[in-house]
């Protein structure tokens, strides 16, 4: 067994690469729970501001819901998810929208932007092609798309976490399955049905994209807490980071080579 001090350039390089590798691995995983929460809060804030402006009659004329198969109704594909008929409509969508955006952003970070944007636009695009004379608005189609993505992506990836999250949101939302059918007046069941189909499509489209598990415990090295003295076992190529007390004791032992060395 041989002891190397922190002054050894090759050891310092190995230690630096090891530390940077662990930290860069965490960056590549990119799981920032706070970032996902901020994104979900930001979307809700936009929803709230748009509704306040709409109630005050301050929205431009081109911002309106989807009127199928009309050129004037096409901009609604983009704007409809941020428009609501009244405060009750907005509040009923707020919690499931927040949770579904957070879930997709946190659990599927490598594809989150594509899923969030496509999940917002695809249901509206389908509604626009649907032969229906009514104006469609609200975030429910977007919610259905994200929840369907979480559920079916969990199925094809054999990951129970997104399945559980989607089922919890469905339970909180209530009656989601029946709202995909034309059973109630004033409900855009087309948006719900097409949103569910869009979520399934996106789950199959991206299921081969590698997605790290944010719940997997990653090793973390804090440079401020790691002493620079490392003990290397040349026979087993094993590294042992010395504590501050061990490092001081080792420095004393270096001055007395006749003492027994123990790791």
Buried (B, 14 or more C-beta within 10 A) or exposed (E): EEBBBBEBEEBBEBBEEEBEEEBEEBEEBEBBEEEBBEBBEEBBEEBBEBBEEBEEEEBEEEBBBBBBEEEEBBBBBBBBBBBBBEEEBBEBBBBBBBBBBBBBBBBBBBBBEBBBEBBBBBBBBBBBEBEBEBBBBBBBBBBBBBBBBBBBBBBEBEBEBBBEBBBEBBEEBEEBEEBBEEEEEEBBBBBBBBBBBBBBBBBEBBBEEEBBEBEEEEEEBEEEEBBBBBBBEEEEEEEEBBEEEBBEBBEEBEEEEEEEEEE
